[in-house]
C-alpha cells in the first residue's frame, strides 16, 4: 500500500531524529568544556605557565571546530524535523486530516467563476487544499492557474502528466525537496527580492573605494606587525584603525541601502541553495524535469551559495561588537557591498528564472500528490473530435478512497436527465465528473481505472445563492448562470455542463416550463449536459434535434427499516422517492 512507504520512512526518520538530538547534546557539552578549558589556559598563559599559550591556541581552534560541528548538527536536526512534518502532511491524505491544512486557496476564489465553489476547486476541503505542497507565492499561483475549467493546449497537459508521472515514482525525492523547502516561510513572495537584487537597479561601488577596501586593511595589519616587532610606534596602526572606521561610517548609509535585500533572507537563500543543489544532482528521465535540473546545476547552485554566504557575512554586523571590530579592521560593510555589486553584475539577471524553476517543481510535486496517496489512479487520455467522456471506476479525490463508490460512464454529445431520491448521490456524481476534468486539465492523475476525455469548457450550476447587495434572488442567480451557458454555446466549442436541481428556486409550473426550454437550448452536438431534477415531467422531454436526451437515476433501498443507498448510477428514470421517510426521521411527520 502507498501508505506503507511513508510509515517506514517516518520510522527511519524518528530513529535519525533521536540520534541527531543526542549528537547535538554531546556537542553542547563538548564546546562548553572546551570553552572553560580555553579560559583556564589563557589564565595560565597570563601567569607564565609553560605551554599554556600553545594549549590556549589549540583549544581555540578546537572550540571553533566544535561550534561548526554543532551548527551542522542543528541544521541536520531541523532538516529531520522538517522531514517528519512533511511525512505527517502525506499521512494526512490517508487519514482525512488534510482538510485541516492552513492553505485552502481561498484567495484564488473568483466571483465570476462559480465553478470554484461548485466543484470545490478552492476553499475548505477543495482540490487545491488536497494537492498543494507549495511554500512559495509563485508556486501557489502556478497550481491555482493549472486548476482551470478552461482546457489548456493538449501539449501542456501531456507535458505536466509526464513530469508528475516520474515524481509519483520518486516519493523519497519529493519528501526531501519539500523538507528543504520548509525552511521557507509559507507563501514566500520573491517579487520584491527580485526587484531589489536585479542588476539593473543596483548602485555600483566606486572603483577607488573598492581598491581602498583592500589597501587600507593591508596597511593596518602591516602596521600592527611592525609595531609588534617594535619597528613602528603603536599610534600608527591606531590611526589606521580610526581612519577605516571613519570611512565605514561615512559610507554606512549607502552600504546599508545596497545590502538591505540581504538583511533578512539568509535562511531563505540557504534553503534555495540546498534545493538547487539537490535538484541539480538528481538524474531525471523526464525532459521537463531534466531541463530544470540542468539549468540549476550549471550556474544557480554556485551563485546562490555565494549569495547565501554573503548574506551570512552581512548579518554578522547585527552584532555590535563585530560591527565595530569588522569595520575598524577590515572595512567589512564596504567589502560586502562591493561583493554584492559583483554578484549582481554576474548573476542577478538569472535569479527570476532560477526561482521560477523551483515554483515549477512545486507545481509538479503537487500534481503528483494524488498518485502518491491513492491506490486507484490513472492519467487521463485526451481525445480529439466531438465531446466524449469515458470513465471506469471513477471516484472523487475529495472522498475517502475506502468509502467512495466508483461509477462508470460513457458519454458523447448528449443530454442526461438524472433523477433520484434525496442524498442518493446525484450531485456528488456530477461533481466527481466535472472535478476530474479539472484535474485532467491540470495534468494530474484522476481517481479511476481508466479515464478519457475530450477537452471541454466546464460550466456548472450547483451551489447557487442569492445576493442581497445586488438584489438578486436565488432563482435569478441561477438564470444568469444558465444564460451564460446558452451564450457560450453560440461559440460552438466543446462544453461540459452540470446543472443540479434546475430552477429549484421557483414554483413547479414555471420551473418545468423554464427547465424544458433551457435544456433544449443546451442540447447541442458540442455539449455534454447533465441535469438533475425531482421533476419527473422532465424525463419525458423530447430532443429538439438529433442529439439524444436520456434518463438515468440513483435509487435507495430499505433494510431493517433504515434507508440505504448504493450510490450507483442506473439507466432510466427513478421510480421512488424518500422525502416523506426523511421527514419522519426528522420528527416532522
N, C-alpha and C positions, 0 to 999 in steps of 0.2 A: 504493500500500500504506500501511497505517496507520503502519508504522514510518518511512516516509519523512518524515512531518511532524516526528517527534522528531529524526531525523538532521539535517534542515535547521535546526531550532531550536537544536540543540546547536552546529552550526557557527556560527550567528549569535551565540550567547552566548559562544563561545570567542573570537571576534573582539572582542566587547564587553569580555570579561574582560581581554584584552591591553591594550586602550585605557584601561580604568579603572585597571589596575595602573600603567601609565605615568603617568597623571594623578596618582595618589596619590604616586608617587615625586617628581614635579615639585613638588607642594605641600609635601612634606617638605623639599626643598631650599630652596624659596622662604621658608618660615616660619623655617628655620634662619638663612638670610642676613638676613632681616628682624629676627630677634631680636638678632643680634650688632650690626646697624646701630643698633638702638634703644639697646643698651648704650653704644655709642660716642657716640651723640647725647646721651645722658644725661651721659656724662663731659664732653663738650664744653660742655653747658649748665652743668655744675658749675664748669668753668674759665672761664665767662663768654663763650664763643664766641657771636657774634651769630647769631641764628636757630636755634641748636641746640635750644633748648627747644621751639620750634614744630615743628621736624623730629622731635623725640622724640615729641611728641603724635601727629603724623601717622603715624609708624612704629608707634606703639602701636595705633592704630585699624587700620592695615593688617595688623599681626600678628593682631589679633583676627579680622579678616575671613578671613585665610588659615587660621586654626585652624578656623573654622566650615566653610570650603570643604573643608578636609582631612577633617574629620569626615563631611561629606556624601559625599565620595569613598570613605571607608572603609565607610560604610553601603551605598553602591552596590556596592562590591566584595564585601561579604558577601552582598548580595542576589543578585548574579550567580553567586557560588559556590554559594549555596543552589539557585538555578535549575538549574544544571548537575547538582547532586546529585539533584534531583527528576527531571530528564530521564533520568539514569542509572537511577533506580528504574523508570521506564517502560520503558527499554531492557531491564531485567532480565526483564520479562514476555515479551519476544520471544526472548531468548537462553537462557531457562531458569534464570537465576541468581536469580530471585525467591525460590527456596527457601532462599537464604542470608539473607534478611531477618530481622532480630533479633526482630521482633514476630510470634510464631507463634500467639498467642492461647491458649497452654496454660493460662493462669489461668482460662479460661472453660470448660474441660472439667468435666463433671459426672458423678459416678459413677452416678447414677440415670438417665443419658441415654446409653446405649451408642451411639446413632446418631452422637454427636460423633466417635467413633473409627471406627466402621464406615464412615461416609461422608466421613471426613477433613474434617469441618466446622471443627474447631480442631486445633491441633498442627502438627507439621512437615508441609510440603507439603500444606497444607489450603486450603479455600475462603477462610477468614479471612485467611491469610497472603498469598494471591494478591490479594485485594481491598483489604486495609486500607491506607488513606492517612492514618489518624488519628494526630495527635500528642497529643490531649488524652485524659484518662481517660474523660471523658463521651462523647466521640466513639467511643472503643473500645467502651464499654458499649452504645451505641446500635447499632453494627454487630453486635456479638455477639448482642444481643436480636433483631435483624432476621433473623439466620441461624437460623431455627427449624424444627423438624419439625412444629410445630402451626400450621396455617394461620391467619393473622390475617383480619380482615374484608376482603372484596374491595376495598372503597373505599380502605383503607390501602395495599394492594398497587398499585392503579392510580395513586394519588397519588404514590407513590415512583417508579413507572415513568415517569411524565410528567416528574418532576424530573430523573431520571437521563438520560432521552432528550435533554433540552436540553443537559445538561452534556457528553454524548458528542460533540456537535457543536461544543463550545467548549473544545477542548483547550488552547489558549493560556491562557484564563482559569483553567482548573484548575491548570495549571503555575504560573501567577503566584500564585494563592492558596496552593498548597502550599509554594512558595518562601518566602512571607511567614511561613507557619506553622512553618517550620523553625527560626525563632528561638525557638520554644517548646521546652522540654525534652520528651523522649519520655515519654508518659504523664502529661503535666502535669495535676495534680489541683487544681481550683479550689475544692473544697469548703471547705477551711479559710479560704481567702481570702474567699470569700463570707460565711462566718460572721463573720469578724473585721471586715469592712468594713460589713456590714449596719447600717443606721442605727439599728436597734432596740437595738444593743449599744454604740454609741459613747458616749464621755463628752463631754458638752457643755462648751465653753470659757466660763468666766465672762465676763459682759458687760464688767465693769470691766477685766479683763485684756485683752480684745480692744481696748478703747479705749486702754489703756496701751501696747500694742504699736505703735500709730500715733503717739501723742503724744510718748513718750519719744525715739524716733529723730528726730522733727522738732525737738524741743528740743535734742537733741545736735548736729545739723547746724547749727542756728541759732547755737548757742553757738560751734561751730568757725568759722563765718563771721564772727561778731562778734569772735572772738579774732584772726582773720587781719586784720581791719580795725583791730585794736588798741583795740577798744571794750570788751573784756572780758578778764579775766585768764584765762590758759590752764588754770588749775586748775579752772575751772567745767566746760568740756567734758570734762576728765579725770574729774571727779566723775560726770558723766552716763554716761560710758563704764563706769566701775566699777559704777554703780548698775544699768545694763542687764545687765551680765554677772552681777551678783549675783542679779537677778531670773531670768535664764535658768537659772542653776544651781539656784535654788530650785524651779523648775518642771521641771527637766531630767528627772527620773524619770517624772513624769506625761506629759510630752511624748513621751518615748521609748516609753511604753506605747501612747499614742494612735497614733503614727506607725509602730509596729512592722510592720503589714501592708505598708507601702510600702518597707521597708528592702531587700528582696531581689527585688522583682518588677518593677523599672523596665523591664528588657528585655522581659519578657512583656507589660507594659502597652503598650509601643510596638508590639509585634507585633500585639496585638489592635486597637490603634488603626488601624494600616495595613490590617489585614484588613477592619475595619468600613468604612473609607473606600472601599476598592476595591469591596466588595460593594454599598455604598450608591450608588456611582456607576455600577453596571452595570445596564443595562436588560434585565431578563429577560422572557420571554414566558410562562413557566410561572407559575401563580398562587402555588404554594408558595414558589418561589424569589423571586418579586417581593415576597411578604409579608415574607420575611427581609430583603430589601434595603430595603424601606420602613421597617421597624422600626429598622434600624441607621442609615439615613441621617438620620433626623429628630433623634434625641437621642443615640444611642450613640456615634457617632464624635466629636462635640464633647465629650461628657462624658469619654470615655476619653482624649481629647487633653489635657484639663485635668488628669486624674488622672496621666497619664504625665509631664506637665511637672512636676507637684507631686512625684512620686516622684524625678525628677531633682534637684529642689531639695533634697529631704530627704537624698539620698545625697551631696550636696556636703559635708555635715558629716562624712563619713567622713575628710576631710582635716582634720587637727588645726589647721592654720593657719587654714583657712576657718571651722572650728567656733568658734574663739576670736574671730576678727575679725567673723564674721557675727552672732554673738550679742551681742558687745560694742557693735556699731554699729547693728544692726537688730532685735535680739531675734528672730533668724531662726527658731529652733525654735518659738517661740510663734506667729509668723506662720503657719508651715507647719501647726501643729496647728489653728489657727483656720480656715485654708483647707480642711483636710481635713474638719473638722466641718461646714462649709457644704456641701461636696461630698456628704457622707453624707446630709445632710438633703434635698438636691435630687435625688440620682441613685442612691444605693446600693440602694434597693429594686428598681431595674430591672436591676442588674448580673447577677443569676442568669439572667434571661430573655435578656439580650444574649449571655452566654457560651453559653447553650443554643442560640442561633441558629447560632453557629459550629459547635458539635458536630453540629447537624442538617445543616449544609452539608458537614461532613466525611463524614457518612453518605452523602449523595447523591453526592459525588465518588467514594467507594469503590464504590458501586453502579454507577457509570458506568465503572469500570475495565475490565470485560470488553468493553464496547462500544468502548472506545478502543484496545484492544490486540488485538482479534480481528477478522479479516475476515468470518468467518461467525458472525453473531449475530442474535437476534430477541427481542422482548419477548413473553413468554407471553400467550396469550389465555386468560382464565378462563371456564370452562364452568359452567353450572348443571345441577342434576339429579343422576342417579346417577353413580358413579365412571367417569371416562373419561380416557384419556391418549393423545394423538395427537402423534407427532413425525415430523419428516422431516429427515434429515441430522444427527442428534444426535450430538455428541461431548462428551467431558468437558473442563471448563475446566482441569483439572489436568494434562492431557496436552498435549504439543507439537502445536500445530494442524496442522503439516505432516505429522506422522506418525499422528495419530489417525484411526481408521477410522470413518466415520459409519454409523449404523444408523437404520432407520425402524421405527416401532412404532405400532400402533393397538390399543388395549386398552379394554375395558369391564369390568364386573364379571365376573371370571373367575379361574381358577387356571391358571398355566402351569408345567409341569414342564420344566425346562431341563437337558438332558444335554449332554455334550461331553467331549472329552479334556482332560487337564491343560494349563493355560496357553492354552487356546483362546479365552478371553475371557468366560466365564460371569459371573465375579464383577465384572469391570470393567463389563459391560453393566448389571448390576443397580445397581451403584454410580452409574453415569452417570445412569440414570433417576431414582434417588432423590435424588442430589445436585442434579440440575437442578430438581427440585421445590423443594428448599431455596432455590435461587437465585430461583425464581419467587415464592416466598412473601416473600422479602426485597424484591422489586421490581426485581431486577437482570435484565439480559438473560441468555439462555442460549445455548449454542453450538449452534445449529440453524438450518435454513432456516425451519421452522415448528414451533411448539410450542403445544399447547393442553391444558389440564388442568382437571379438577375439583379444587378444594381438598380434600386428603385428609390425614389424620393418618398420619405416616410411622413405620413400625416395621421394625426390622432385626435380623437375627441373622447376622452375617458374621464379625467378629473376636471369637470367644468364648474367654475364658481362665479357667483355674481360679483360685481364691482360697484359698491355703493357710491364711491367717489366719482365714478363716471356715469352713474345712473343706469347701469347695465344689469339686467336680470340674468338669472342662470339660463333661461331659455334663449334670450337674445345673445348671450355669450356663445352658446352652442351654435346658434345660427351663423354668427360671424366666423366660427371655425369651419363650418361646412361650406360657407360661401368661399372661404379661402381655398378649400379643396376643389370646389367647382371651377373657380377662376384659374387655378393652376392646371386643371385638366385640359384647358384650352391649348396649352403648350404641347399636348400630346407626347409627354415624356413619361417613362415608366413610373408608376405610383404604387405604393402600398398604403392602404387606408384602413384604419381600425377605429370604429365608432361603437362606443359602449352605451347600450340602452338609449337609443336615438330619441331625441326630443322628450326626454323624461320630465322636463320642466313645464310641460303644458298639459291641457286636458286630452283625454284619449282620442276624441274625434279629430281635433286639429293635429294631434301627434301622428296619427295614422296617415292622414292626407299628406302632411308635410314630409313624413318619412318616405312614403311611396315616391313622391316627386324627387326628393333628394337622392334616393337610391337609384332611380332611373338615370339621373344626371351623372352619377358616379359609376355606372355600369358601362365601362369603356374597354376597347381592345388593348389598352395600355395600362390597365389598372387591375390590381387585386384588391377587392373591397370586402372587408369583414364588418358585419353589423350585428350586434347582439340586441335582443329585444325580448320583452314579455308579451308583446302584441302578436298573437297568433295570426292576425289578419295579414301581417306582412309575409307570412310563409306562402301565401297564395299569389305573391307578386309575380307578374309575368315579365320576361325580359323585353326591354324596348328595342332590342336589336338581336344579333345572333350570339351575343355573349351570355353564357349560362348564368342563371340565378338559381342557386341550390340551397337546400336546407340541411343543417347539422344541429346537433344538440348535445347537451350534457344532462345526465339523469342522476337521481338519487335512489336509494333503496332503504328499506327499514329492517332492522334486526334487533330483537329484544325490545321492541317499542322505541327504538332510537333511530334517528335519521343518520344515514351514512352516504358517502359519495365515493365514486371510484375515479373521478376527475379524468375520465377518458372521453374523447370526442367521438360521436357516433353519427351515422348517416340519418337523415330525416329530421322531422320536427319533434319537439318534446311533447310527450303525452300526459305529463303530470305537473303538478305544482306543489309547493310546500309552504306557501305563505301562512296558511291557517295553522299548520303544525308549529311553525316558528312562533306565531303569536301566542299559541297555547303554552309553549315552552317558556315564553317570557312572562306568562301570567296575565296577559292582556285579554285573552278569550277564556 
